[in-house]
């Protein structure tokens, strides 16, 4: 976006009524307050308790990193240097690397060095890290308001924790997808935050159900209205669902509208109170953004697809489902980006994008727990992305990851198609897809002589379905729901999910039981017998070990192929 | 300590009544709970959302690190390879380094590698990191009970925050040194924790005053009795004070005794309640442990001192003032160790040592904020300490740091002795030292013809003292208290401390105003006009720019030498 376009964007609105009591009570750390003097040239600095960088034992890092085009782009016809598919057949060549260096003392102040990155600093990190966040966010997410800020955090778990502490008081409610990331639950619940499930469909959180939850909210029964949403909008964990643009617009609109709607109602009842606005913030936890694999195309049709040989990084970026930031004209989104899935989880680094008021309070929180992200992580990653690669090559790297995860997603879904008779669901089950195909898997005929696809689907439709799933369009997970097990005899206290989980684990396959992700604790028996299958890291042998049906117990079993 | 000796130690006592409501309400993260299955050999892992390490861009780190004997030991007569004193005179040779390597995939499972260190893992970090913590803690601190646990954290700020959250409810009180680390205050206060100052003397927190605070505590007026102490026992920040063994034993005894004492009182009043024991935990925040410089010896006498040429690391370790762990026979100490001062602050890594119950709850907290410390930090530091150096050379490195900081401390105090007339305080002022000499500085005579030391002290004794200080025996700081400024005209709202601070900053010297560290907010006017001067990172020119007196304003001024 041009400078002119940015300057014509609106500024963020005043959302200070969302700050928690904890956030409001944080002072600026008085030691950090000295930082502004420390930068003054010629000052003799005997105030801060800073160790001398000459006493840091690490002088230079020489880093062998993969070249940015190590992995083939999505649908590429040419082979990657050492793609996962190659390694399946034991024919992987040695990875091609290039070496770059980070010094303790850089030759120029523009370059990152360890004397600074490993020193105490502001919780926002080095100037080089901050510059990268800003440039990347502008280029990739193009926020719809002018005064957004980026701020380092130590991974999205740290980011989420800081958000809950900054925007929620004990007793507050937060709306979430009905199945969600368990660490978010583990963080919020001990803080006294109630997690309110909103139903999901094939596109993640359903706007219709969000509207229902908010419009039927009764503060006398349910407590203070929710003002915060926590959502994983792309490749959602655990359901794998991805919110499209229309869904995001619908949800954003509700988040804005519930401020004015509630004010209107209150006004008409003469109980107007500006401190009780009930507009909603959106915490957008988006670690899978670049793992957008797109629509699954069955194996037989993929060969005919056009390969992506486009070199312009903007074509790739524009092909991705946008972030909420793109629609956030008021500054009510707190976006969390992470290096965990695009560099490595152990980076323990990522960043917030949000309005300046929130960024300042989130930084104060950071000063009292982890301070800046690890200086080795800052040094290695900033130098790799901004110097060794540069932005264009970094985006090429992200395309390679997209390609890799697409291959894995395809292989996973291909395998399900191969091992089972798979047919599109119809009726209510199909509507759940919200535009995406819901597939139902049936136990395969021992001998299958039907060749016409429509004939085949007709043939299996009358049988008992084994499980159903939506081929995911992003992320790392396939979410499968079982339709079996009505005849299974459970031990006392055992759920059907845990019965199946244990059976599968005993057979040598570990998949994540859906109950781990269930927000609604009031439902003791499972609403659905669901599992999350991860295709991100499985060895190739894993993909061929899949669930089949035990004709005796009517329960899924693992078979090795 | 031998295996046999360890097994004869008592086990930690039940201190579960210290857990906060937050800590008690934390569940085991259900995702982490899968970890135990993941390790089972032969299992096909499609449960965890783990990225594949082949997709991490970093293949190998080649690290140039200083050799472990880069810095001379304390009082060593031979020159170090490139000591700070050398660099003062521009004659520093290039640092001598050796190169070591961390690979993505290690040849043996014993060795740390990035495939594991950069992957999601338990919040306790890699097995290699855990093994190092355990071995080092046993060797260096020799805890006095059998079942202690070490657990990774992301630096002592993270560690302190987790402690407050784990042991304090909102409204609780924590006892601290009357001047303390401001980040601890910034962390605790927004959590609703009241910080209760205990007077300090030359050995840090005064046991007598701790006893006074606890024995006169009135729950009706002051709220729930304090059950937690936060202390920086060595090279305290900001006062530089170090608690000796006797002081630690006296304080530990009070912490134990206030449990039984209070139970006894309650019992006699027939209001016995086991949930209201008022024994105290000790949070031992000890980043300066290895910067124990020992007693300051004036320059003229140092030349005659014996140099430390002892090679046995145990002689060095035994020369250090022990940790509280050495006396902790019940498991009521939560010790915080950090790499910030011995490797670099940007390591963002350190460890807790505490009883198993507390370690488990502190780990649960870690899972919901930062998870494990950064994997690059783990890789680089573990490989350096355990493989490149080994324990003996690592201890030699620590001796070098001790030597460096001793040189800096000596140079700082030497400079004060040179620029001012310095004499030992007498009477009440001297008693404050608690065994350490309190020195008073006077403006130097323009021409000083007195040569005999006793004559000189006599001559200056009648003049107005400028400031007083105790030459520190550990850490990075000299704490100076001004005796001047009674005639200074202050602006409205200005304190004398800030007046002096601004004057000095305008002259080009930045030292930290004592008010930043003041725990007792009820005292608006300063009890004392004090400053913290750091000698850890000042350039050599900084040491010669010191405070002198402006004869007109009777206020300190900076002079450049």
Interface residues (C-beta under 8 A of the other chain):
Chain A: X22 X23 X25 X26 X27 X29 X30 X31 X34 X37 X38 X42 X43 X44 X45 X46 X47 X48 X49 X50 X51 X52 X53 X54 X55 X56 X57 X58 X59 X60 X61 X62 X63 X64 X65 X66 X70 X71 X82 X84 X87 X95 X97 X99 X114 X117 X118 X119 X120 X121 X154 X155 X157 X158 X161 X182 X183 X186 X187 X189 X190 X191 X237 X340 X341 X343 X344 X345 X346 X347 X348 X349 X364 X367 X368 X369 X370 X371 X372 X373 X374 X375 X376 X377 X378 X380 X384 X397 X401 X404 X476 X477 X505 X508 X509 X510 X511 X512 X516 X532 X533 X534 X535 X536 X537 X538 X539 X541 X542 X545
Chain B: X22 X23 X25 X26 X27 X29 X30 X31 X34 X37 X38 X42 X43 X44 X45 X46 X47 X48 X49 X50 X51 X52 X53 X54 X55 X56 X57 X58 X59 X60 X61 X62 X63 X64 X65 X66 X70 X71 X82 X84 X87 X95 X97 X99 X114 X117 X118 X119 X120 X121 X154 X155 X157 X158 X161 X182 X183 X186 X187 X189 X190 X191 X237 X340 X341 X343 X344 X345 X346 X347 X348 X349 X364 X367 X368 X369 X370 X371 X372 X373 X374 X375 X376 X377 X378 X380 X384 X397 X401 X404 X476 X477 X505 X508 X509 X510 X511 X512 X516 X532 X533 X534 X535 X536 X537 X538 X539 X541 X542 X545
